[in-house]
Amino acid sequence: MKIAIPAQGDNQYAKTSARFARCSHFVIYDSTSLTFYAIENSAIKAQSGAGIEAVKQLASEDVTVVIAPHLGPKALDALDALSIKPYQYDGQPLVREVLYKYFEKDVKELHYATQTHV
Amino acid sequence: MKLAILSGKGGTGKTMLSVNLFSYKNHAVLLDCDVEEPNDHLFIEGRLFHKELVTKQYPVVTETRCIHCERCGDFCQFNAIVPTKKRILVYEELCHDCGGCKLVCPTNAIRYENKAVGTITSIMTPTNKQLIYGTLEIGEISGVSIIEHVKKQIQPDQYNIIDCPPGTSCSTVEAVQGADYAIIVTEPTVFGKSDMAMVVELLDKLHIPRGIIINKADLLYDHIIEEYAKDNNISILGKIPFEKTYAKELANGNTLLHNKEFLNAIQHITTQLDGEYNA
């Protein structure tokens, strides 16, 4: 499966980004090949509905899990419709540290908006 | 006559000038186009004589007809319609009502329904002058259609004062376009000057003649604007001094025409304006 994490850089040692919809990159971990790769986030330039555009990109990469500190209502709605499971973590860990948290079940599954963006 | 009042920087005094100019004139129409935050009506006494809703259309999908080709999602520039395997997501507040998704749908699975995006309110003063203002619904993405509707109330044979939104975005362009003359209300600060420069660029593109009023004027700082005006060949129509008493009156929802100094400033400005416009 593929897990996506919003990041400030393009690799597993990058800092994570507090802003899901407008991060510079998504770092994606592929559990089949045990490798990381990154995509540039096109939603960073979106006038509005950036959360939706960010989710659309991840869906086209066949991502099935997203782990982020905050997810707005539009992003959560889009994730649900695209069958991508959202999880939440606290703090500002590195990308690879978020993955450790996920596998140690130290992340929270999300069902509602944690923050509203207009 | 269509006179637009602009600023660039917010808080320089567009509304102050608009409501005082409107009150000063015997006959005028005031159109408050700052639809995200209309304030003019707070200063003007009158009775409500008309109110109407402004609506837009947004897509509704008949899922049974949808073949999940995703052409609607590919077409939409605003992520207002997002096809997914489970269902088609529609974000009404992002929709710009372009009609494109329905056009590209091969199975006619999209229809449009109406939603209110704002209101237009018309007030008649005891001296038979009209104030029209638009209000944008909270969460809606664009005030442009509300402003279009407000400007439909322009009366060609009257002195129309158009209080524009701050900045130089789509809403401001919609409010100012078609004006015969634009007054740029600025303050003697570097921020005021810098944002005014953007407005001047906009007015150049729209070929609208313009003049400057320095509000909150101060002998020590006015040169910031005066130098700019000289370099760019723009007339300064007048100055309104920085006075705490003015701010207090305005905060109480009062106009300033009872103040002798202010009244003189307005008289000077209107004389200059007539000269500019007839030139």
Interface residues (C-beta under 8 A of the other chain):
Chain A: A46 Q47 S48 G49 I52 E53 K56 A59 K74 D77 A78 D80 A81 L82 S83 V118
Chain B: G73 F78 N79 A80 V82 T84 K85 K86 R87 L89 Y91 L94 G139 I141
